[in-house]
């Protein structure tokens, strides 16, 4: 039997309830807690058992140092120098002194963009998507966000806090007995905030405000529900007792991350001050809960998925200036994963890809806020290793949700490759690294490959609610659909449903389709960078520019100054896939012999004014990308897109043959090629456009 919250022997918070009441049942009608739900998702297997973990003390050294007047951050570092610290050369890097600039509350900028992003990122309200597949995806996503009934999304929270509700239960990973019920609500807060910031949709604003107000009311009932102050979740606090005891439970800290991130987005993107108040209290709870554990005990806890919680804590530190959140984030240094990466060692095989990647995003934020080069090395080495040795041609990573041996692609082709959550997080990581190296075009080349081929295509274009699939499979005859390993009886022609198939990929998809505008452009004091070729309008440096492009159907992009005048440098990325020197015209006149900055950017500095038109044509060609483990197995690309052969029926499990010399373009609008495969004609289209049909992205090339 598991202990109840009231029976816990180590909840010694001097500010907490003296005699907590039993926690409310997470779902009275469910009858019992379903402990079998953990087998629905791959989880770490080498967890500490109760007898293996160190016994927590009534007053830890960390607590003693803090009570003696040492600051929380200094106490965390002092702890690392004592008996509970890791061996020299391992464990968290020393934070050193925190700069005064970062020790003050953030007055401008968006904390998740990091320190470099304050100057480099364009606010979402300054970039507007224009008519394109990206805008269509955003519109369908917004429709779904506003369709979702807040009462159904809040139902498990109400029950957890002992409140009545007549709302219907949800399904999938939000079902009443799921141990991660409520996680979608965190993503929903973020998606509503992103949508409001980018489109000004006031209904999205109101929905977010209502959800935050209800979460604040639940949090205010912590003592009455038997929880410690600041706790907030759709499941009881006893889950955290269980992970501290080494017992089997899904990933409660992952849920806390989603709530905290959603609250921060509601505060910063939607201007909701109440959201910050709730986030601060929840951050205080995380700090209290983790400060009670020794280093070794915390390392055992970190074997359970915790998402990007330290990233959210670092963002909360940035916003508030309170060191306790940075100290709490430091405790989430997962030595077993981070130490090899700090040394550039590829030990990724076997790690769950979406468990690991959010941890690396947090390392970028910890590097930015602490100045520690070790955190920087972990993040950069991870990006280098993954993009060079662990990604498929569409930019995604992982087979059956796990990293496999490096440079094995042809040997890992299934319909369970490239979980969309992983790419959602890889793009967040790439974006943060890009802000530090604006002219490094390979970062944006990877971003573009993944965005155009995987993320744009994860949504069902035939669904008014923009349902997202879980995997982008790359087997012979792959098919975008519900994940069969979770919904074996699902309709093969339905990616998801309104309420019955919630997963983490449903949740991240809500954000992905809401923030396509966030990396099209970046900026510096000198001017504007055009990173991605997506129809859009941008306001920067006193100018309003419009980008018109039909890429990949049309190889050109046209940048028109709609209003304003300013002297600045306009830079347009020259992608790695370009098939020849770009053709550049300014106001209809060719610009000959234009020098390229570092061979990656067209750069024109001049006084720009209304009516100016810069047109850049980027030649594209067919290319064949061999797999590293079986070079005869190849993917076909055309400019930024991967071409997939589409079939009316299942072509079977064998990798089909492609007669490469037979490939020819048959249509530019919409981009289509034809070729012979096994002496039969096959149509090839951009893989993102394959929907409700079998498709193949890898071939035996002849």
C-alpha positions in Angstrom: 0.0 0.0 0.0 1.2 3.5 -0.7 1.3 6.1 2.0 -1.3 8.8 1.9 -0.2 12.5 2.0 -1.1 12.7 5.6 1.1 9.6 6.5 4.2 11.0 4.8 7.1 11.1 7.3 9.2 13.8 5.5 7.0 16.7 4.7 8.5 18.9 7.4 7.7 22.3 5.9 7.5 24.9 8.7 5.0 26.9 6.7 2.9 23.8 5.7 -0.1 22.5 7.4 0.6 21.0 10.9 -1.9 18.2 10.4 -2.8 17.9 6.8 -6.1 16.5 5.8 -6.2 13.5 3.5 -5.8 14.5 -0.1 -9.0 14.5 -2.2 -9.5 11.5 -4.3 -8.2 12.2 -7.8 -11.3 10.7 -9.3 -14.0 9.3 -7.0 -15.9 7.4 -9.7 -12.7 5.6 -10.8 -12.8 3.8 -7.5 -9.0 3.1 -7.1 -5.8 4.5 -8.3 -4.7 2.8 -11.6 -1.1 1.9 -11.1 -1.0 0.1 -14.5 -1.1 3.3 -16.5 2.7 3.7 -16.3 3.2 0.8 -18.7 1.5 2.9 -21.4 4.7 4.9 -21.9 8.3 4.1 -21.9 9.9 5.2 -18.6 13.4 4.9 -17.1 14.0 1.4 -15.8 17.0 1.9 -13.5 15.2 3.8 -10.8 16.3 3.7 -7.2 14.3 1.5 -4.9 13.4 2.6 -1.3 16.2 0.7 0.2 18.8 2.1 -2.3 18.0 5.8 -1.7 19.5 7.9 1.1 17.2 8.6 4.0 16.1 12.3 4.0 17.1 14.1 7.1 14.7 16.2 9.2 16.9 19.3 8.5 19.2 19.1 5.6 22.5 20.9 5.3 21.0 23.0 2.6 18.2 24.1 4.9 20.6 24.7 7.7 22.8 26.9 5.6 19.8 28.9 4.4 18.5 29.3 7.9 21.9 30.6 9.0 21.5 33.5 6.5 23.3 32.1 3.5 21.4 32.9 0.3 19.6 30.0 -1.5 22.0 30.0 -4.5 25.0 30.2 -2.3 23.6 27.4 -0.1 23.2 25.2 -3.1 26.8 25.7 -4.1 28.1 25.1 -0.5 26.2 21.9 -0.5 28.1 20.7 -3.6 31.3 21.1 -1.7 30.4 18.9 1.2 29.7 15.2 1.9 26.7 15.0 -0.3 28.4 16.5 -3.3 29.4 14.5 -6.4 33.0 13.5 -7.0 35.3 16.2 -8.4 34.7 16.7 -12.1 31.2 15.5 -12.1 27.8 17.0 -11.2 26.6 20.5 -11.6 29.1 23.2 -12.5 29.7 26.0 -10.0 27.4 28.8 -10.7 29.8 31.5 -9.4 28.5 35.0 -8.7 25.2 35.9 -10.3 25.5 39.1 -12.4 23.7 42.1 -11.0 22.0 42.5 -14.4 20.3 39.2 -14.1 19.5 39.5 -10.4 16.8 42.1 -11.2 13.3 41.4 -12.4 12.9 41.3 -16.2 11.2 44.5 -17.3 11.0 43.6 -21.0 11.4 40.7 -23.3 10.1 37.1 -23.2 12.0 35.0 -20.6 11.8 31.7 -22.6 13.7 33.4 -25.4 16.7 33.7 -23.1 19.1 36.5 -22.6 20.3 36.7 -26.2 16.7 36.5 -27.4 15.8 39.8 -25.7 17.6 41.6 -28.4 17.4 39.1 -31.3 13.8 37.8 -31.1 10.9 39.7 -32.8 7.8 40.0 -30.5 5.0 37.8 -31.8 2.7 40.7 -32.3 5.3 42.2 -34.8 5.1 39.2 -37.2 1.9 38.3 -39.0 1.4 35.1 -41.0 -0.1 35.6 -44.5 -2.0 33.2 -46.6 -0.1 29.9 -46.8 -0.2 26.3 -45.4 1.3 27.7 -42.2 -1.5 30.2 -41.8 -4.1 27.5 -42.6 -2.6 25.3 -39.9 -2.7 28.1 -37.4 -6.3 28.9 -38.2 -7.4 25.3 -37.7 -5.5 25.1 -34.5 -7.1 28.3 -33.2 -10.5 26.8 -34.0 -9.7 23.8 -31.8 -8.3 25.9 -29.0 -11.5 27.8 -28.8 -13.6 24.7 -29.2 -12.1 22.9 -26.2 -14.4 23.2 -23.1 -12.4 24.8 -20.3 -14.6 22.9 -17.8 -13.6 19.5 -19.3 -10.0 20.5 -19.2 -10.2 21.6 -15.6 -12.3 18.7 -14.4 -9.5 16.6 -12.9 -8.2 19.7 -11.1 -11.6 20.3 -9.5 -11.9 16.7 -8.4 -8.3 16.7 -7.0 -9.3 19.7 -4.8 -12.5 18.1 -3.6 -14.8 20.2 -5.7 -17.9 19.1 -7.6 -18.1 19.1 -11.4 -20.6 18.1 -14.0 -18.1 18.2 -16.8 -17.5 15.1 -18.9 -14.2 13.3 -18.4 -11.6 13.3 -21.2 -9.8 10.3 -22.7 -6.4 9.2 -23.7 -3.7 10.4 -21.4 -6.2 12.8 -19.8 -8.5 9.9 -18.7 -9.5 10.0 -15.0 -7.1 7.3 -13.9 -4.1 8.6 -15.9 -1.2 9.7 -13.7 -0.5 12.6 -16.1 -4.0 13.9 -16.3 -4.0 17.7 -16.5 -0.8 18.1 -18.6 -2.7 19.3 -21.7 -4.1 22.2 -19.7 -0.6 23.5 -19.2 0.0 23.4 -23.0 -3.4 24.9 -23.6 -2.5 28.0 -21.5 0.7 28.4 -23.6 -1.1 27.9 -26.9 -3.8 30.4 -26.0 -1.2 33.0 -24.9 0.8 32.4 -28.1 -2.3 32.7 -30.2 -3.3 36.0 -28.5 0.2 37.4 -28.8 0.4 36.6 -32.5 -3.1 37.2 -33.7 -4.8 39.5 -31.1 -7.6 37.0 -30.7 -9.5 38.3 -27.7 -11.4 35.0 -27.2 -8.1 33.3 -26.7 -7.2 35.9 -24.2 -10.4 35.4 -22.3 -10.1 31.6 -22.3 -6.6 31.9 -20.8 -7.7 34.4 -18.2 -10.5 32.0 -17.1 -8.3 29.0 -16.8 -5.7 30.9 -14.8 -8.4 32.2 -12.4 -9.6 28.7 -11.7 -6.1 27.4 -11.2 -5.5 30.2 -8.7 -8.7 29.2 -6.8 -7.6 25.6 -6.7 -4.1 26.6 -5.4 -5.8 28.7 -2.7 -7.4 25.5 -1.4 -4.1 23.6 -0.8 -4.4 23.4 2.9 -8.0 22.3 2.8 -7.1 19.6 0.3 -4.2 18.4 2.4 -1.5 19.7 0.1 1.5 21.9 1.0 1.2 25.6 0.1 1.8 26.5 -3.5 1.1 23.0 -4.8 -1.0 22.9 -8.0 -1.9 19.8 -10.0 -4.7 17.6 -11.3 -3.3 14.7 -9.2 -2.5 14.4 -5.5 0.8 15.5 -3.9 1.4 11.9 -2.8 2.8 11.2 -6.3 5.9 13.1 -5.2 6.2 10.9 -2.1 6.2 7.9 -4.4 9.0 9.1 -6.6 11.1 10.0 -3.5 10.6 6.5 -2.3 11.6 5.0 -5.7 8.2 3.7 -6.4 6.6 3.4 -9.8 4.7 6.5 -10.9 4.7 8.3 -14.3 6.3 11.7 -14.3 4.8 14.2 -11.9 7.5 16.9 -12.2 6.9 16.9 -16.0 3.4 18.0 -15.2 4.6 20.7 -12.9 6.8 22.0 -15.7 3.8 22.2 -18.1 1.7 24.2 -15.5 4.6 26.5 -14.7 5.5 27.1 -18.4 1.8 27.8 -19.2 1.5 30.3 -16.4 4.6 32.1 -17.4 3.3 32.4 -21.0 0.0 33.7 -19.7 1.8 36.3 -17.7 4.3 37.4 -20.3 2.4 37.0 -23.6 -1.2 37.7 -22.4 -0.4 40.2 -19.6 -2.1 38.2 -16.8 -0.6 39.3 -13.5 -2.6 36.6 -11.6 -0.7 33.9 -13.6 2.6 35.2 -12.2 1.3 35.0 -8.7 0.3 31.4 -9.2 3.6 30.6 -10.8 5.6 32.1 -8.0 3.7 30.0 -5.4 4.2 26.9 -7.5 7.9 27.7 -7.9 8.2 28.2 -4.2 6.7 24.7 -3.7 9.2 23.2 -6.1 12.0 24.9 -4.2 10.7 23.6 -0.9 10.1 20.1 -2.1 13.5 19.6 -3.7 15.5 21.5 -1.0 14.7 18.7 1.5 16.7 16.1 -0.5 20.3 15.3 -0.5 22.2 15.4 -3.8 22.2 11.6 -4.2 18.5 11.4 -3.4 17.7 14.1 -5.9 19.7 12.2 -8.6 17.5 9.2 -7.9 14.4 11.4 -8.4 15.8 12.7 -11.7 15.5 9.2 -13.1 11.8 10.1 -13.5 10.8 12.3 -16.4 10.8 16.0 -15.4 10.4 17.7 -18.7 12.0 21.2 -18.9 11.2 22.1 -15.3 14.6 23.8 -14.7 14.0 25.9 -17.8 10.8 27.2 -16.4 12.4 27.8 -13.0 15.2 29.7 -14.7 12.6 31.8 -16.5 10.8 32.5 -13.2 14.2 33.7 -11.8 14.6 35.9 -14.9 11.2 37.5 -14.3 11.4 37.9 -10.6 15.1 38.2 -9.7 14.6 35.7 -6.9 17.6 33.4 -6.6 15.7 30.6 -5.0 14.3 29.6 -8.4 17.8 29.4 -10.0 19.0 27.4 -7.0 16.0 25.0 -7.4 16.8 24.7 -11.1 20.4 23.8 -10.3 19.1 20.7 -8.4 17.8 19.3 -11.7 21.3 18.7 -13.0 21.0 15.1 -14.2 24.6 14.0 -13.9 24.1 10.6 -15.6 22.8 12.3 -18.8 24.7 15.6 -18.6 28.3 14.6 -17.7 29.0 12.6 -20.9 27.5 15.4 -23.0 29.7 17.9 -21.3 32.7 15.9 -22.5 31.3 15.5 -26.0 30.6 11.8 -25.5 27.6 10.3 -27.4 25.9 8.1 -24.9 22.4 8.9 -26.2 21.5 5.4 -27.5 18.6 4.0 -25.3 17.6 7.3 -23.8 14.0 8.4 -24.3 14.3 11.3 -26.8 11.5 13.5 -25.4 12.6 12.9 -21.8 16.1 14.1 -22.7 15.7 17.0 -25.1 13.8 19.4 -22.7 16.6 18.9 -20.2 19.0 20.3 -22.8 16.9 23.3 -23.4 17.1 24.0 -19.7 20.9 23.8 -20.0 20.9 26.8 -22.4 18.9 28.8 -20.0 21.1 27.8 -17.1 24.2 28.8 -19.1 22.7 32.2 -19.9 21.7 32.9 -16.3 24.8 31.5 -14.6 27.6 32.0 -17.2 28.7 28.4 -16.7 30.5 27.1 -19.8 29.6 23.5 -18.8 26.0 24.1 -19.4 26.8 25.7 -22.7 28.9 22.7 -23.7 26.2 20.2 -22.8 23.7 22.0 -25.0 25.9 22.6 -28.0 27.4 19.1 -27.9 23.9 17.6 -27.7 22.8 19.6 -30.7 25.9 18.7 -32.7 25.6 15.0 -31.9 21.9 14.7 -32.5 21.8 16.6 -35.8 24.9 14.9 -37.2 24.3 11.4 -36.0 20.7 10.8 -34.8 18.2 12.6 -37.1 16.3 11.3 -40.1 16.0 13.2 -43.3 13.0 15.2 -42.1 14.9 16.4 -39.1 13.1 14.3 -36.5 14.8 11.9 -34.1 14.1 8.7 -32.3 12.5 5.3 -33.1 9.8 4.1 -30.7 10.5 7.3 -28.9 14.1 6.5 -28.1 17.5 7.5 -29.5 19.1 4.6 -31.2 22.8 3.9 -32.0 24.4 6.8 -33.9 24.3 6.8 -37.7 21.7 4.1 -37.9 18.9 5.3 -40.2 18.1 2.6 -42.7 18.2 0.0 -39.9 15.6 2.0 -37.9 12.8 2.7 -40.4 9.3 2.1 -38.8 6.0 3.9 -38.6 7.1 4.9 -35.0 10.0 7.2 -35.9 10.2 11.0 -35.3 7.8 11.6 -32.4 6.5 15.1 -33.0 7.2 16.2 -29.4 10.9 15.6 -29.9 11.1 17.9 -32.9 9.0 20.5 -31.0 11.7 20.5 -28.4 14.6 20.3 -30.9 13.3 23.4 -32.6 13.1 25.2 -29.2 16.7 24.3 -28.6 17.8 25.3 -32.0 16.1 28.7 -31.7 17.8 29.5 -28.4 21.2 28.5 -29.8 20.5 30.6 -32.9 20.0 33.8 -30.9 23.7 33.5 -29.8 25.0 32.9 -33.4 22.7 34.8 -35.8 24.9 34.3 -38.8 25.4 30.6 -38.3 23.1 29.5 -41.1 23.3 25.7 -40.4 21.2 26.2 -37.3 18.4 27.7 -39.4 19.0 25.1 -42.2 18.1 22.4 -39.7 15.2 24.4 -38.3 13.8 24.9 -41.8 14.2 21.2 -42.7 12.3 20.1 -39.6 9.7 22.8 -39.7 8.8 22.4 -43.4 8.9 18.6 -43.5 7.7 17.4 -40.1 6.0 20.0 -38.0 4.0 21.5 -40.9 2.8 18.0 -41.8 1.9 16.8 -38.3 -1.5 18.4 -38.6 -4.4 16.8 -40.5 -5.4 19.3 -43.2 -8.8 17.7 -43.6 -9.7 18.2 -39.9 -11.4 21.5 -39.0 -9.8 21.2 -35.6 -6.3 20.6 -36.9 -5.7 17.2 -35.2 -2.0 16.3 -34.9 -0.5 12.8 -35.3 1.9 11.4 -32.8 4.7 10.0 -35.0 5.8 11.0 -38.5 6.7 7.5 -39.6 9.4 6.8 -42.2 8.9 3.1 -42.9 8.1 1.8 -46.4 4.4 2.6 -46.7 4.2 4.9 -43.6 0.9 6.3 -42.6 0.1 9.4 -40.5 -2.4 8.3 -37.9 -3.2 7.7 -34.2 -0.2 6.0 -32.5 -1.0 2.3 -32.6 1.1 1.6 -29.5 -1.3 3.6 -27.5 -4.6 3.4 -29.4 -4.5 0.0 -31.1 -8.1 0.1 -32.2 -8.0 3.7 -33.6 -9.4 4.6 -36.9 -6.5 4.7 -39.4 -7.9 7.7 -41.2 -8.2 9.9 -38.0 -5.1 11.5 -36.5 -6.9 12.3 -33.2 -10.3 13.2 -31.8 -11.6 16.1 -29.9 -11.5 14.6 -26.4 -10.7 10.9 -26.5 -7.1 10.7 -27.7 -5.1 13.2 -25.7 -1.3 12.6 -25.7 1.7 14.7 -25.1 1.9 15.2 -28.9 -1.7 16.5 -29.0 -0.5 19.0 -26.3 2.8 20.1 -28.0 0.9 20.4 -31.3 -1.3 23.0 -29.8 1.8 25.2 -29.3 3.6 24.3 -32.5 0.7 25.4 -34.7 0.3 28.6 -32.7 3.9 29.9 -33.0 5.0 29.4 -36.6 5.7 33.2 -36.7 8.4 33.1 -34.0 11.6 32.4 -36.0 10.8 33.6 -39.5 12.9 36.7 -38.6 15.4 37.8 -36.1 17.2 41.1 -35.6 20.2 42.9 -34.3 21.1 46.5 -33.9 22.2 46.7 -37.5 19.1 45.3 -39.1 16.8 42.3 -39.9 17.5 38.7 -40.7 15.2 36.8 -43.0 15.6 33.3 -41.8 12.7 31.4 -43.2 10.7 31.8 -46.4 7.1 31.9 -45.2 4.5 34.4 -46.4 4.4 37.0 -43.6 4.5 40.7 -42.6 7.0 42.0 -40.1 7.5 45.3 -38.2 11.1 46.1 -37.3 13.5 49.1 -37.2 10.7 51.5 -38.1 9.7 49.6 -41.3 6.8 47.3 -42.2 7.9 44.6 -44.7 5.9 42.0 -46.4 7.4 38.6 -47.6 5.7 36.9 -50.5 6.9 33.5 -51.4 5.5 30.2 -52.6 8.5 28.1 -51.6 8.9 25.2 -52.4 6.6 25.5 -55.4 8.2 28.8 -56.3 11.9 29.3 -55.7 11.7 33.0 -55.1 10.9 35.3 -52.1 9.9 38.9 -52.5 10.4 41.4 -49.8 8.4 44.7 -50.1 8.7 47.7 -47.8 5.1 48.6 -47.1 5.7 51.7 -44.9 8.4 53.6 -43.1 12.0 54.4 -43.9 15.2 53.5 -42.2 18.9 52.8 -42.8 19.6 49.2 -41.9 21.0 46.0 -43.2 18.6 43.5 -44.6 20.0 39.9 -44.6 18.5 37.0 -46.4 19.7 33.5 -45.7 21.3 31.5 -48.5 20.3 27.9 -47.5 22.7 25.0 -47.6 20.4 23.4 -50.2 20.7 26.2 -52.8 21.7 24.8 -56.2 23.6 27.8 -57.5 24.3 31.5 -56.9 21.1 33.3 -55.8 19.6 35.8 -58.3 19.0 39.1 -56.6 17.1 42.1 -57.9 16.4 45.4 -56.2 13.5 47.4 -57.5 13.7 45.4 -60.7 17.4 46.0 -61.3 19.8 43.0 -61.0 22.3 43.3 -58.2 25.5 41.7 -59.8 28.4 40.3 -57.9 26.8 40.8 -54.5 29.3 39.6 -51.9 27.8 37.0 -49.5 28.5 37.4 -45.8 30.3 34.2 -44.7 28.7 32.6 -47.9 25.5 32.2 -46.0 23.7 35.6 -46.2 22.8 38.1 -48.8 23.3 41.5 -47.1 22.2 44.9 -48.4 22.7 48.0 -46.3 20.9 51.0 -47.5 18.1 53.5 -46.7 15.0 51.5 -47.2 11.7 53.2 -47.9 8.1 52.4 -48.9 7.9 50.8 -52.3 11.3 49.1 -52.2 11.2 45.5 -53.5 14.0 43.0 -53.0 13.6 39.8 -54.9 15.8 36.7 -54.2 15.6 33.6 -56.3 17.1 30.5 -54.8 17.8 27.8 -57.4 16.6 24.3 -56.3 17.6 20.9 -57.6 16.9 17.3 -56.9 19.3 15.7 -54.5 19.7 12.2 -53.0 20.6 11.8 -49.4 22.1 8.4 -48.5 21.7 6.9 -45.1 24.9 6.5 -43.2 24.5 2.8 -42.4 23.2 1.7 -45.9 24.3 4.2 -48.6 22.1 2.5 -51.2 19.0 3.5 -49.2 18.4 7.1 -50.0 15.9 9.9 -49.5 15.0 12.4 -52.3 15.1 16.2 -51.6 14.2 19.2 -53.7 15.4 22.4 -52.1 14.2 22.5 -48.5 11.6 19.6 -48.8 11.8 15.9 -48.7 9.9 14.2 -51.5 7.7 11.2 -50.6 6.2 8.7 -52.9 2.5 8.3 -52.3 0.4 5.1 -52.8 -3.3 4.4 -52.8 -2.7 1.0 -51.0 -0.1 -0.3 -48.7 3.1 -1.0 -50.7 4.3 -3.5 -48.2 7.2 -3.6 -45.7 10.1 -3.7 -48.1 12.0 -0.6 -49.0 10.8 0.1 -52.6 13.2 0.6 -55.5 13.4 4.0 -57.1 14.8 4.4 -60.6 16.5 7.8 -60.0 17.1 8.7 -63.6 13.3 8.5 -64.2 12.6 11.3 -61.7 11.1 14.4 -63.4 9.0 17.3 -62.3 5.4 17.2 -63.6 3.9 20.2 -61.8 5.2 23.3 -60.0 1.9 24.3 -58.5 1.5 22.1 -56.5 5.0 20.7 -56.5 4.9 17.1 -58.0 7.4 14.7 -59.4 6.9 11.3 -61.0 9.3 8.4 -61.3 9.4 4.6 -61.8 9.4 2.3 -58.9 9.5 -1.4 -59.8 8.7 -0.3 -63.3 5.5 1.2 -62.1 4.9 5.0 -62.0 4.8 6.6 -58.6 4.0 10.2 -57.7 6.3 12.1 -55.3 5.2 15.2 -53.3 6.6 17.1 -50.3 6.3 14.7 -47.4 4.4 17.3 -45.3 1.6 17.1 -47.8 1.1 13.4 -47.5 -2.1 12.8 -45.6 -4.6 9.9 -45.5 -2.4 8.0 -47.9 0.6 5.6 -47.7 3.9 7.3 -48.3 7.6 6.4 -48.6 10.5 8.7 -47.9 13.4 6.3 -48.2 14.2 4.2 -51.3 16.5 1.6 -52.7 18.2 3.9 -55.2 19.1 2.5 -58.6 
